């Protein structure tokens, strides 16, 4: 059951008061980040992952796809979690 008269009294009493407000602060606006360099591969069969260089290598040209080099911290995490990174 809804008492319309009582609900109207509540709404009139609360008019102009903030019942809900946010907490916190406004962050400064971020500048738009540059788009990452993307390379679309149509002949993906020519690329094989080589663990020695930690990257995808084109079988024909020897070109690497991303140029990724793992940080020493990442190498340590992999080694400490018994993930084999040895390529031999």
PDB file with one MODEL, atoms N, CA, C and O in Angstrom:
MODEL        1
ATOM      1  N   UNK A   1       0.829  -1.179   0.000  1.00  0.00           N
ATOM      2  CA  UNK A   1       0.000   0.000   0.000  1.00  0.00           C
ATOM      3  C   UNK A   1       0.878   1.249   0.000  1.00  0.00           C
ATOM      4  O   UNK A   1       1.848   1.327   0.754  1.00  0.00           O
ATOM      5  N   UNK A   2       0.548   2.204  -0.825  1.00  0.00           N
ATOM      6  CA  UNK A   2       1.308   3.449  -0.884  1.00  0.00           C
ATOM      7  C   UNK A   2       0.395   4.583  -0.431  1.00  0.00           C
ATOM      8  O   UNK A   2      -0.696   4.763  -0.973  1.00  0.00           O
ATOM      9  N   UNK A   3       0.842   5.345   0.563  1.00  0.00           N
ATOM     10  CA  UNK A   3       0.089   6.490   1.050  1.00  0.00           C
ATOM     11  C   UNK A   3       0.573   7.708   0.283  1.00  0.00           C
ATOM     12  O   UNK A   3       1.641   8.248   0.570  1.00  0.00           O
ATOM     13  N   UNK A   4      -0.209   8.134  -0.687  1.00  0.00           N
ATOM     14  CA  UNK A   4       0.194   9.215  -1.584  1.00  0.00           C
ATOM     15  C   UNK A   4       0.413  10.520  -0.830  1.00  0.00           C
ATOM     16  O   UNK A   4       1.360  11.249  -1.127  1.00  0.00           O
ATOM     17  N   UNK A   5      -0.442  10.827   0.136  1.00  0.00           N
ATOM     18  CA  UNK A   5      -0.313  12.077   0.884  1.00  0.00           C
ATOM     19  C   UNK A   5       0.987  12.089   1.692  1.00  0.00           C
ATOM     20  O   UNK A   5       1.674  13.109   1.744  1.00  0.00           O
ATOM     21  N   UNK A   6       1.325  10.964   2.321  1.00  0.00           N
ATOM     22  CA  UNK A   6       2.560  10.881   3.102  1.00  0.00           C
ATOM     23  C   UNK A   6       3.782  10.965   2.192  1.00  0.00           C
ATOM     24  O   UNK A   6       4.768  11.620   2.528  1.00  0.00           O
ATOM     25  N   UNK A   7       3.713  10.303   1.043  1.00  0.00           N
ATOM     26  CA  UNK A   7       4.822  10.346   0.096  1.00  0.00           C
ATOM     27  C   UNK A   7       5.006  11.765  -0.434  1.00  0.00           C
ATOM     28  O   UNK A   7       6.139  12.205  -0.633  1.00  0.00           O
ATOM     29  N   UNK A   8       3.907  12.487  -0.666  1.00  0.00           N
ATOM     30  CA  UNK A   8       3.994  13.877  -1.121  1.00  0.00           C
ATOM     31  C   UNK A   8       4.647  14.745  -0.057  1.00  0.00           C
ATOM     32  O   UNK A   8       5.457  15.611  -0.386  1.00  0.00           O
ATOM     33  N   UNK A   9       4.307  14.528   1.230  1.00  0.00           N
ATOM     34  CA  UNK A   9       4.940  15.279   2.322  1.00  0.00           C
ATOM     35  C   UNK A   9       6.447  15.036   2.355  1.00  0.00           C
ATOM     36  O   UNK A   9       7.226  15.968   2.561  1.00  0.00           O
ATOM     37  N   UNK A  10       6.855  13.790   2.154  1.00  0.00           N
ATOM     38  CA  UNK A  10       8.287  13.452   2.160  1.00  0.00           C
ATOM     39  C   UNK A  10       8.985  14.146   1.001  1.00  0.00           C
ATOM     40  O   UNK A  10      10.049  14.739   1.178  1.00  0.00           O
ATOM     41  N   UNK A  11       8.385  14.073  -0.189  1.00  0.00           N
ATOM     42  CA  UNK A  11       9.005  14.712  -1.359  1.00  0.00           C
ATOM     43  C   UNK A  11       9.095  16.229  -1.199  1.00  0.00           C
ATOM     44  O   UNK A  11      10.098  16.832  -1.580  1.00  0.00           O
ATOM     45  N   UNK A  12       8.056  16.848  -0.639  1.00  0.00           N
ATOM     46  CA  UNK A  12       8.084  18.298  -0.412  1.00  0.00           C
ATOM     47  C   UNK A  12       9.157  18.682   0.598  1.00  0.00           C
ATOM     48  O   UNK A  12       9.840  19.693   0.430  1.00  0.00           O
ATOM     49  N   UNK A  13       9.308  17.871   1.654  1.00  0.00           N
ATOM     50  CA  UNK A  13      10.306  18.168   2.685  1.00  0.00           C
ATOM     51  C   UNK A  13      11.728  18.025   2.155  1.00  0.00           C
ATOM     52  O   UNK A  13      12.629  18.741   2.594  1.00  0.00           O
ATOM     53  N   UNK A  14      11.935  17.109   1.217  1.00  0.00           N
ATOM     54  CA  UNK A  14      13.272  16.848   0.711  1.00  0.00           C
ATOM     55  C   UNK A  14      13.636  17.681  -0.515  1.00  0.00           C
ATOM     56  O   UNK A  14      14.771  17.625  -0.990  1.00  0.00           O
ATOM     57  N   UNK A  15      12.684  18.450  -1.027  1.00  0.00           N
ATOM     58  CA  UNK A  15      12.954  19.222  -2.237  1.00  0.00           C
ATOM     59  C   UNK A  15      14.066  20.235  -1.975  1.00  0.00           C
ATOM     60  O   UNK A  15      14.027  20.991  -1.004  1.00  0.00           O
ATOM     61  N   UNK A  16      15.046  20.231  -2.856  1.00  0.00           N
ATOM     62  CA  UNK A  16      16.155  21.168  -2.732  1.00  0.00           C
ATOM     63  C   UNK A  16      17.313  20.659  -1.882  1.00  0.00           C
ATOM     64  O   UNK A  16      18.338  21.333  -1.777  1.00  0.00           O
ATOM     65  N   UNK A  17      17.173  19.500  -1.282  1.00  0.00           N
ATOM     66  CA  UNK A  17      18.245  18.919  -0.469  1.00  0.00           C
ATOM     67  C   UNK A  17      18.918  17.793  -1.256  1.00  0.00           C
ATOM     68  O   UNK A  17      18.277  17.055  -2.004  1.00  0.00           O
ATOM     69  N   UNK A  18      20.193  17.695  -1.064  1.00  0.00           N
ATOM     70  CA  UNK A  18      20.923  16.610  -1.723  1.00  0.00           C
ATOM     71  C   UNK A  18      20.853  15.367  -0.849  1.00  0.00           C
ATOM     72  O   UNK A  18      21.370  15.345   0.268  1.00  0.00           O
ATOM     73  N   UNK A  19      20.216  14.350  -1.366  1.00  0.00           N
ATOM     74  CA  UNK A  19      20.123  13.103  -0.619  1.00  0.00           C
ATOM     75  C   UNK A  19      21.316  12.200  -0.914  1.00  0.00           C
ATOM     76  O   UNK A  19      21.823  11.503  -0.035  1.00  0.00           O
ATOM     77  N   UNK A  20      21.740  12.229  -2.143  1.00  0.00           N
ATOM     78  CA  UNK A  20      22.862  11.402  -2.562  1.00  0.00           C
ATOM     79  C   UNK A  20      23.919  12.309  -3.156  1.00  0.00           C
ATOM     80  O   UNK A  20      23.618  13.170  -3.983  1.00  0.00           O
ATOM     81  N   UNK A  21      25.133  12.118  -2.743  1.00  0.00           N
ATOM     82  CA  UNK A  21      26.219  12.916  -3.279  1.00  0.00           C
ATOM     83  C   UNK A  21      27.425  12.015  -3.436  1.00  0.00           C
ATOM     84  O   UNK A  21      27.574  11.017  -2.731  1.00  0.00           O
ATOM     85  N   UNK A  22      28.267  12.376  -4.355  1.00  0.00           N
ATOM     86  CA  UNK A  22      29.457  11.561  -4.594  1.00  0.00           C
ATOM     87  C   UNK A  22      30.556  11.963  -3.627  1.00  0.00           C
ATOM     88  O   UNK A  22      30.558  13.064  -3.076  1.00  0.00           O
ATOM     89  N   UNK A  23      31.477  11.055  -3.440  1.00  0.00           N
ATOM     90  CA  UNK A  23      32.650  11.314  -2.617  1.00  0.00           C
ATOM     91  C   UNK A  23      33.857  11.308  -3.536  1.00  0.00           C
ATOM     92  O   UNK A  23      33.837  10.640  -4.570  1.00  0.00           O
ATOM     93  N   UNK A  24      34.879  12.017  -3.194  1.00  0.00           N
ATOM     94  CA  UNK A  24      36.090  11.957  -3.991  1.00  0.00           C
ATOM     95  C   UNK A  24      36.435  13.295  -4.595  1.00  0.00           C
ATOM     96  O   UNK A  24      36.111  14.351  -4.051  1.00  0.00           O
ATOM     97  N   UNK A  25      37.100  13.226  -5.735  1.00  0.00           N
ATOM     98  CA  UNK A  25      37.613  14.427  -6.369  1.00  0.00           C
ATOM     99  C   UNK A  25      37.643  14.201  -7.875  1.00  0.00           C
ATOM    100  O   UNK A  25      37.497  13.073  -8.346  1.00  0.00           O
ATOM    101  N   UNK A  26      37.829  15.254  -8.605  1.00  0.00           N
ATOM    102  CA  UNK A  26      37.898  15.168 -10.057  1.00  0.00           C
ATOM    103  C   UNK A  26      39.345  14.940 -10.487  1.00  0.00           C
ATOM    104  O   UNK A  26      40.252  15.669 -10.085  1.00  0.00           O
ATOM    105  N   UNK A  27      39.536  13.932 -11.297  1.00  0.00           N
ATOM    106  CA  UNK A  27      40.860  13.671 -11.837  1.00  0.00           C
ATOM    107  C   UNK A  27      41.121  14.585 -13.026  1.00  0.00           C
ATOM    108  O   UNK A  27      40.189  14.973 -13.730  1.00  0.00           O
ATOM    109  N   UNK A  28      42.389  14.931 -13.253  1.00  0.00           N
ATOM    110  CA  UNK A  28      42.688  15.729 -14.439  1.00  0.00           C
ATOM    111  C   UNK A  28      42.420  14.902 -15.708  1.00  0.00           C
ATOM    112  O   UNK A  28      42.535  13.676 -15.701  1.00  0.00           O
ATOM    113  N   UNK A  29      42.071  15.581 -16.762  1.00  0.00           N
ATOM    114  CA  UNK A  29      41.782  14.908 -18.019  1.00  0.00           C
ATOM    115  C   UNK A  29      43.060  14.290 -18.579  1.00  0.00           C
ATOM    116  O   UNK A  29      44.129  14.900 -18.554  1.00  0.00           O
ATOM    117  N   UNK A  30      42.923  13.060 -19.086  1.00  0.00           N
ATOM    118  CA  UNK A  30      44.069  12.387 -19.688  1.00  0.00           C
ATOM    119  C   UNK A  30      44.176  12.765 -21.155  1.00  0.00           C
ATOM    120  O   UNK A  30      43.177  12.970 -21.845  1.00  0.00           O
ATOM    121  N   UNK A  31      45.399  12.850 -21.601  1.00  0.00           N
ATOM    122  CA  UNK A  31      45.601  13.056 -23.029  1.00  0.00           C
ATOM    123  C   UNK A  31      45.383  11.729 -23.724  1.00  0.00           C
ATOM    124  O   UNK A  31      45.653  10.671 -23.156  1.00  0.00           O
ATOM    125  N   UNK A  32      44.899  11.783 -24.942  1.00  0.00           N
ATOM    126  CA  UNK A  32      44.656  10.557 -25.675  1.00  0.00           C
ATOM    127  C   UNK A  32      45.991   9.889 -25.979  1.00  0.00           C
ATOM    128  O   UNK A  32      46.938  10.520 -26.446  1.00  0.00           O
ATOM    129  N   UNK A  33      46.032   8.594 -25.698  1.00  0.00           N
ATOM    130  CA  UNK A  33      47.251   7.826 -25.940  1.00  0.00           C
ATOM    131  C   UNK A  33      47.401   7.562 -27.431  1.00  0.00           C
ATOM    132  O   UNK A  33      46.424   7.490 -28.177  1.00  0.00           O
ATOM    133  N   UNK A  34      48.635   7.422 -27.832  1.00  0.00           N
ATOM    134  CA  UNK A  34      48.897   7.100 -29.232  1.00  0.00           C
ATOM    135  C   UNK A  34      48.381   5.703 -29.532  1.00  0.00           C
ATOM    136  O   UNK A  34      48.382   4.825 -28.670  1.00  0.00           O
ATOM    137  N   UNK A  35      47.947   5.516 -30.754  1.00  0.00           N
ATOM    138  CA  UNK A  35      47.499   4.193 -31.157  1.00  0.00           C
ATOM    139  C   UNK A  35      48.715   3.285 -31.270  1.00  0.00           C
ATOM    140  O   UNK A  35      49.752   3.693 -31.794  1.00  0.00           O
ATOM    141  N   UNK A  36      48.591   2.059 -30.781  1.00  0.00           N
ATOM    142  CA  UNK A  36      49.722   1.139 -30.904  1.00  0.00           C
ATOM    143  C   UNK A  36      49.942   0.750 -32.362  1.00  0.00           C
ATOM    144  O   UNK A  36      49.018   0.731 -33.175  1.00  0.00           O
ATOM    145  N   UNK A  37      51.185   0.444 -32.653  1.00  0.00           N
ATOM    146  CA  UNK A  37      51.497  -0.005 -34.006  1.00  0.00           C
ATOM    147  C   UNK A  37      50.938  -1.401 -34.191  1.00  0.00           C
ATOM    148  O   UNK A  37      51.359  -2.342 -33.517  1.00  0.00           O
ATOM    149  N   UNK A  38      49.999  -1.532 -35.096  1.00  0.00           N
ATOM    150  CA  UNK A  38      49.374  -2.830 -35.356  1.00  0.00           C
ATOM    151  C   UNK A  38      49.794  -3.309 -36.734  1.00  0.00           C
ATOM    152  O   UNK A  38      49.964  -2.524 -37.667  1.00  0.00           O
ATOM    153  N   UNK A  39      49.951  -4.586 -36.829  1.00  0.00           N
ATOM    154  CA  UNK A  39      50.316  -5.181 -38.104  1.00  0.00           C
ATOM    155  C   UNK A  39      49.330  -6.306 -38.379  1.00  0.00           C
ATOM    156  O   UNK A  39      49.239  -7.257 -37.603  1.00  0.00           O
ATOM    157  N   UNK A  40      48.599  -6.203 -39.470  1.00  0.00           N
ATOM    158  CA  UNK A  40      47.629  -7.222 -39.833  1.00  0.00           C
ATOM    159  C   UNK A  40      48.319  -8.237 -40.732  1.00  0.00           C
ATOM    160  O   UNK A  40      48.908  -7.897 -41.758  1.00  0.00           O
ATOM    161  N   UNK A  41      48.228  -9.483 -40.317  1.00  0.00           N
ATOM    162  CA  UNK A  41      48.868 -10.553 -41.071  1.00  0.00           C
ATOM    163  C   UNK A  41      47.827 -11.315 -41.864  1.00  0.00           C
ATOM    164  O   UNK A  41      46.828 -11.784 -41.319  1.00  0.00           O
ATOM    165  N   UNK A  42      48.070 -11.429 -43.141  1.00  0.00           N
ATOM    166  CA  UNK A  42      47.180 -12.224 -43.978  1.00  0.00           C
ATOM    167  C   UNK A  42      47.758 -13.618 -44.204  1.00  0.00           C
ATOM    168  O   UNK A  42      47.019 -14.581 -44.409  1.00  0.00           O
ATOM    169  N   UNK A  43      49.069 -13.714 -44.164  1.00  0.00           N
ATOM    170  CA  UNK A  43      49.729 -15.009 -44.366  1.00  0.00           C
ATOM    171  C   UNK A  43      50.426 -15.403 -43.070  1.00  0.00           C
ATOM    172  O   UNK A  43      51.654 -15.416 -42.975  1.00  0.00           O
ATOM    173  N   UNK A  44      49.608 -15.722 -42.081  1.00  0.00           N
ATOM    174  CA  UNK A  44      50.146 -16.012 -40.751  1.00  0.00           C
ATOM    175  C   UNK A  44      50.882 -17.338 -40.697  1.00  0.00           C
ATOM    176  O   UNK A  44      51.585 -17.607 -39.722  1.00  0.00           O
ATOM    177  N   UNK A  45      50.741 -18.170 -41.714  1.00  0.00           N
ATOM    178  CA  UNK A  45      51.444 -19.452 -41.716  1.00  0.00           C
ATOM    179  C   UNK A  45      52.962 -19.256 -41.817  1.00  0.00           C
ATOM    180  O   UNK A  45      53.727 -20.149 -41.452  1.00  0.00           O
ATOM    181  N   UNK A  46      53.389 -18.113 -42.302  1.00  0.00           N
ATOM    182  CA  UNK A  46      54.816 -17.846 -42.487  1.00  0.00           C
ATOM    183  C   UNK A  46      55.508 -17.448 -41.184  1.00  0.00           C
ATOM    184  O   UNK A  46      56.734 -17.348 -41.151  1.00  0.00           O
ATOM    185  N   UNK A  47      54.756 -17.222 -40.124  1.00  0.00           N
ATOM    186  CA  UNK A  47      55.323 -16.752 -38.865  1.00  0.00           C
ATOM    187  C   UNK A  47      55.327 -17.892 -37.844  1.00  0.00           C
ATOM    188  O   UNK A  47      54.310 -18.554 -37.641  1.00  0.00           O
ATOM    189  N   UNK A  48      56.467 -18.112 -37.212  1.00  0.00           N
ATOM    190  CA  UNK A  48      56.602 -19.117 -36.151  1.00  0.00           C
ATOM    191  C   UNK A  48      57.159 -18.447 -34.906  1.00  0.00           C
ATOM    192  O   UNK A  48      57.991 -17.544 -34.990  1.00  0.00           O
ATOM    193  N   UNK A  49      56.684 -18.906 -33.742  1.00  0.00           N
ATOM    194  CA  UNK A  49      57.198 -18.345 -32.500  1.00  0.00           C
ATOM    195  C   UNK A  49      58.546 -18.979 -32.182  1.00  0.00           C
ATOM    196  O   UNK A  49      58.681 -20.202 -32.182  1.00  0.00           O
ATOM    197  N   UNK A  50      59.527 -18.151 -31.914  1.00  0.00           N
ATOM    198  CA  UNK A  50      60.867 -18.605 -31.559  1.00  0.00           C
ATOM    199  C   UNK A  50      61.142 -18.171 -30.125  1.00  0.00           C
ATOM    200  O   UNK A  50      61.256 -16.977 -29.847  1.00  0.00           O
ATOM    201  N   UNK A  51      61.248 -19.133 -29.215  1.00  0.00           N
ATOM    202  CA  UNK A  51      61.457 -18.815 -27.800  1.00  0.00           C
ATOM    203  C   UNK A  51      62.828 -18.194 -27.557  1.00  0.00           C
ATOM    204  O   UNK A  51      63.021 -17.499 -26.559  1.00  0.00           O
ATOM    205  N   UNK A  52      63.779 -18.432 -28.450  1.00  0.00           N
ATOM    206  CA  UNK A  52      65.113 -17.861 -28.271  1.00  0.00           C
ATOM    207  C   UNK A  52      65.074 -16.339 -28.369  1.00  0.00           C
ATOM    208  O   UNK A  52      65.821 -15.655 -27.669  1.00  0.00           O
ATOM    209  N   UNK A  53      64.226 -15.813 -29.216  1.00  0.00           N
ATOM    210  CA  UNK A  53      64.126 -14.360 -29.371  1.00  0.00           C
ATOM    211  C   UNK A  53      62.844 -13.801 -28.752  1.00  0.00           C
ATOM    212  O   UNK A  53      62.608 -12.593 -28.803  1.00  0.00           O
ATOM    213  N   UNK A  54      62.008 -14.678 -28.163  1.00  0.00           N
ATOM    214  CA  UNK A  54      60.759 -14.282 -27.507  1.00  0.00           C
ATOM    215  C   UNK A  54      59.853 -13.491 -28.440  1.00  0.00           C
ATOM    216  O   UNK A  54      59.263 -12.486 -28.043  1.00  0.00           O
ATOM    217  N   UNK A  55      59.748 -13.952 -29.680  1.00  0.00           N
ATOM    218  CA  UNK A  55      58.954 -13.231 -30.653  1.00  0.00           C
ATOM    219  C   UNK A  55      58.570 -14.149 -31.806  1.00  0.00           C
ATOM    220  O   UNK A  55      59.097 -15.252 -31.951  1.00  0.00           O
ATOM    221  N   UNK A  56      57.643 -13.667 -32.619  1.00  0.00           N
ATOM    222  CA  UNK A  56      57.248 -14.374 -33.825  1.00  0.00           C
ATOM    223  C   UNK A  56      58.216 -13.974 -34.937  1.00  0.00           C
ATOM    224  O   UNK A  56      58.484 -12.790 -35.139  1.00  0.00           O
ATOM    225  N   UNK A  57      58.728 -14.950 -35.641  1.00  0.00           N
ATOM    226  CA  UNK A  57      59.737 -14.704 -36.671  1.00  0.00           C
ATOM    227  C   UNK A  57      59.196 -15.165 -38.019  1.00  0.00           C
ATOM    228  O   UNK A  57      58.632 -16.253 -38.139  1.00  0.00           O
ATOM    229  N   UNK A  58      59.377 -14.319 -39.026  1.00  0.00           N
ATOM    230  CA  UNK A  58      58.987 -14.670 -40.384  1.00  0.00           C
ATOM    231  C   UNK A  58      59.988 -15.685 -40.910  1.00  0.00           C
ATOM    232  O   UNK A  58      61.194 -15.444 -40.875  1.00  0.00           O
ATOM    233  N   UNK A  59      59.496 -16.823 -41.398  1.00  0.00           N
ATOM    234  CA  UNK A  59      60.382 -17.895 -41.852  1.00  0.00           C
ATOM    235  C   UNK A  59      61.172 -17.489 -43.087  1.00  0.00           C
ATOM    236  O   UNK A  59      62.298 -17.948 -43.279  1.00  0.00           O
ATOM    237  N   UNK A  60      60.601 -16.643 -43.919  1.00  0.00           N
ATOM    238  CA  UNK A  60      61.266 -16.277 -45.167  1.00  0.00           C
ATOM    239  C   UNK A  60      62.295 -15.168 -44.984  1.00  0.00           C
ATOM    240  O   UNK A  60      63.397 -15.248 -45.526  1.00  0.00           O
ATOM    241  N   UNK A  61      61.944 -14.135 -44.223  1.00  0.00           N
ATOM    242  CA  UNK A  61      62.821 -12.966 -44.125  1.00  0.00           C
ATOM    243  C   UNK A  61      63.619 -12.892 -42.827  1.00  0.00           C
ATOM    244  O   UNK A  61      64.622 -12.181 -42.763  1.00  0.00           O
ATOM    245  N   UNK A  62      63.190 -13.613 -41.794  1.00  0.00           N
ATOM    246  CA  UNK A  62      63.861 -13.530 -40.499  1.00  0.00           C
ATOM    247  C   UNK A  62      63.419 -12.317 -39.692  1.00  0.00           C
ATOM    248  O   UNK A  62      63.956 -12.074 -38.612  1.00  0.00           O
ATOM    249  N   UNK A  63      62.464 -11.561 -40.184  1.00  0.00           N
ATOM    250  CA  UNK A  63      61.954 -10.369 -39.507  1.00  0.00           C
ATOM    251  C   UNK A  63      61.144 -10.791 -38.279  1.00  0.00           C
ATOM    252  O   UNK A  63      60.396 -11.768 -38.317  1.00  0.00           O
ATOM    253  N   UNK A  64      61.309 -10.028 -37.182  1.00  0.00           N
ATOM    254  CA  UNK A  64      60.523 -10.306 -35.978  1.00  0.00           C
ATOM    255  C   UNK A  64      59.258  -9.458 -36.009  1.00  0.00           C
ATOM    256  O   UNK A  64      59.246  -8.366 -36.577  1.00  0.00           O
ATOM    257  N   UNK A  65      58.197  -9.968 -35.396  1.00  0.00           N
ATOM    258  CA  UNK A  65      56.899  -9.303 -35.491  1.00  0.00           C
ATOM    259  C   UNK A  65      56.769  -8.130 -34.533  1.00  0.00           C
ATOM    260  O   UNK A  65      56.354  -7.050 -34.953  1.00  0.00           O
ATOM    261  N   UNK A  66      57.110  -8.304 -33.259  1.00  0.00           N
ATOM    262  CA  UNK A  66      56.846  -7.250 -32.276  1.00  0.00           C
ATOM    263  C   UNK A  66      58.092  -6.563 -31.740  1.00  0.00           C
ATOM    264  O   UNK A  66      58.005  -5.420 -31.291  1.00  0.00           O
ATOM    265  N   UNK A  67      59.222  -7.205 -31.769  1.00  0.00           N
ATOM    266  CA  UNK A  67      60.426  -6.630 -31.178  1.00  0.00           C
ATOM    267  C   UNK A  67      60.404  -6.666 -29.666  1.00  0.00           C
ATOM    268  O   UNK A  67      61.098  -5.880 -29.021  1.00  0.00           O
ATOM    269  N   UNK A  68      59.609  -7.573 -29.079  1.00  0.00           N
ATOM    270  CA  UNK A  68      59.453  -7.671 -27.629  1.00  0.00           C
ATOM    271  C   UNK A  68      60.705  -8.226 -26.976  1.00  0.00           C
ATOM    272  O   UNK A  68      61.278  -9.210 -27.444  1.00  0.00           O
ATOM    273  N   UNK A  69      61.124  -7.593 -25.899  1.00  0.00           N
ATOM    274  CA  UNK A  69      62.236  -8.082 -25.093  1.00  0.00           C
ATOM    275  C   UNK A  69      61.736  -8.170 -23.655  1.00  0.00           C
ATOM    276  O   UNK A  69      61.372  -7.149 -23.072  1.00  0.00           O
ATOM    277  N   UNK A  70      61.710  -9.376 -23.067  1.00  0.00           N
ATOM    278  CA  UNK A  70      61.207  -9.488 -21.690  1.00  0.00           C
ATOM    279  C   UNK A  70      62.149  -8.817 -20.699  1.00  0.00           C
ATOM    280  O   UNK A  70      63.370  -8.852 -20.845  1.00  0.00           O
ATOM    281  N   UNK A  71      61.548  -8.213 -19.699  1.00  0.00           N
ATOM    282  CA  UNK A  71      62.349  -7.551 -18.666  1.00  0.00           C
ATOM    283  C   UNK A  71      62.959  -8.607 -17.740  1.00  0.00           C
ATOM    284  O   UNK A  71      62.467  -9.733 -17.668  1.00  0.00           O
ATOM    285  N   UNK A  72      64.025  -8.242 -17.039  1.00  0.00           N
ATOM    286  CA  UNK A  72      64.594  -9.195 -16.069  1.00  0.00           C
ATOM    287  C   UNK A  72      63.585  -9.621 -15.009  1.00  0.00           C
ATOM    288  O   UNK A  72      63.621 -10.760 -14.543  1.00  0.00           O
ATOM    289  N   UNK A  73      62.686  -8.720 -14.624  1.00  0.00           N
ATOM    290  CA  UNK A  73      61.668  -9.054 -13.626  1.00  0.00           C
ATOM    291  C   UNK A  73      60.737 -10.144 -14.160  1.00  0.00           C
ATOM    292  O   UNK A  73      60.388 -11.070 -13.428  1.00  0.00           O
ATOM    293  N   UNK A  74      60.329 -10.041 -15.441  1.00  0.00           N
ATOM    294  CA  UNK A  74      59.476 -11.057 -16.043  1.00  0.00           C
ATOM    295  C   UNK A  74      60.212 -12.388 -16.139  1.00  0.00           C
ATOM    296  O   UNK A  74      59.629 -13.439 -15.872  1.00  0.00           O
ATOM    297  N   UNK A  75      61.478 -12.351 -16.516  1.00  0.00           N
ATOM    298  CA  UNK A  75      62.268 -13.586 -16.592  1.00  0.00           C
ATOM    299  C   UNK A  75      62.348 -14.254 -15.218  1.00  0.00           C
ATOM    300  O   UNK A  75      62.271 -15.478 -15.107  1.00  0.00           O
ATOM    301  N   UNK A  76      62.504 -13.431 -14.166  1.00  0.00           N
ATOM    302  CA  UNK A  76      62.573 -13.975 -12.813  1.00  0.00           C
ATOM    303  C   UNK A  76      61.245 -14.622 -12.427  1.00  0.00           C
ATOM    304  O   UNK A  76      61.230 -15.708 -11.847  1.00  0.00           O
ATOM    305  N   UNK A  77      60.128 -13.959 -12.746  1.00  0.00           N
ATOM    306  CA  UNK A  77      58.813 -14.513 -12.419  1.00  0.00           C
ATOM    307  C   UNK A  77      58.602 -15.841 -13.135  1.00  0.00           C
ATOM    308  O   UNK A  77      58.111 -16.797 -12.534  1.00  0.00           O
ATOM    309  N   UNK A  78      58.963 -15.910 -14.393  1.00  0.00           N
ATOM    310  CA  UNK A  78      58.807 -17.151 -15.145  1.00  0.00           C
ATOM    311  C   UNK A  78      59.672 -18.261 -14.557  1.00  0.00           C
ATOM    312  O   UNK A  78      59.223 -19.397 -14.411  1.00  0.00           O
ATOM    313  N   UNK A  79      60.905 -17.927 -14.224  1.00  0.00           N
ATOM    314  CA  UNK A  79      61.816 -18.931 -13.667  1.00  0.00           C
ATOM    315  C   UNK A  79      61.371 -19.389 -12.276  1.00  0.00           C
ATOM    316  O   UNK A  79      61.481 -20.570 -11.947  1.00  0.00           O
ATOM    317  N   UNK A  80      60.871 -18.461 -11.464  1.00  0.00           N
ATOM    318  CA  UNK A  80      60.468 -18.829 -10.115  1.00  0.00           C
ATOM    319  C   UNK A  80      59.177 -19.647 -10.097  1.00  0.00           C
ATOM    320  O   UNK A  80      58.886 -20.312  -9.103  1.00  0.00           O
ATOM    321  N   UNK A  81      58.414 -19.609 -11.161  1.00  0.00           N
ATOM    322  CA  UNK A  81      57.186 -20.397 -11.268  1.00  0.00           C
ATOM    323  C   UNK A  81      57.394 -21.643 -12.111  1.00  0.00           C
ATOM    324  O   UNK A  81      56.431 -22.224 -12.612  1.00  0.00           O
ATOM    325  N   UNK A  82      58.629 -22.052 -12.269  1.00  0.00           N
ATOM    326  CA  UNK A  82      59.031 -23.264 -12.961  1.00  0.00           C
ATOM    327  C   UNK A  82      58.448 -23.296 -14.379  1.00  0.00           C
ATOM    328  O   UNK A  82      57.921 -24.318 -14.819  1.00  0.00           O
ATOM    329  N   UNK A  83      58.550 -22.180 -15.079  1.00  0.00           N
ATOM    330  CA  UNK A  83      58.151 -22.116 -16.480  1.00  0.00           C
ATOM    331  C   UNK A  83      59.427 -22.183 -17.301  1.00  0.00           C
ATOM    332  O   UNK A  83      60.296 -21.317 -17.197  1.00  0.00           O
ATOM    333  N   UNK A  84      59.527 -23.213 -18.109  1.00  0.00           N
ATOM    334  CA  UNK A  84      60.745 -23.450 -18.872  1.00  0.00           C
ATOM    335  C   UNK A  84      60.869 -22.421 -19.990  1.00  0.00           C
ATOM    336  O   UNK A  84      60.022 -22.351 -20.881  1.00  0.00           O
ATOM    337  N   UNK A  85      61.916 -21.638 -19.934  1.00  0.00           N
ATOM    338  CA  UNK A  85      62.176 -20.665 -20.984  1.00  0.00           C
ATOM    339  C   UNK A  85      63.424 -21.039 -21.771  1.00  0.00           C
ATOM    340  O   UNK A  85      63.844 -20.290 -22.654  1.00  0.00           O
ATOM    341  N   UNK A  86      64.018 -22.177 -21.467  1.00  0.00           N
ATOM    342  CA  UNK A  86      65.222 -22.619 -22.166  1.00  0.00           C
ATOM    343  C   UNK A  86      64.832 -23.098 -23.565  1.00  0.00           C
ATOM    344  O   UNK A  86      63.894 -23.881 -23.719  1.00  0.00           O
ATOM    345  N   UNK A  87      65.544 -22.632 -24.565  1.00  0.00           N
ATOM    346  CA  UNK A  87      65.200 -22.973 -25.942  1.00  0.00           C
ATOM    347  C   UNK A  87      65.991 -24.138 -26.485  1.00  0.00           C
ATOM    348  O   UNK A  87      65.731 -24.585 -27.602  1.00  0.00           O
ATOM    349  N   UNK A  88      66.944 -24.641 -25.735  1.00  0.00           N
ATOM    350  CA  UNK A  88      67.758 -25.737 -26.257  1.00  0.00           C
ATOM    351  C   UNK A  88      67.127 -27.089 -25.994  1.00  0.00           C
ATOM    352  O   UNK A  88      67.689 -28.117 -26.372  1.00  0.00           O
TER     353      UNK A  88
ENDMDL
END
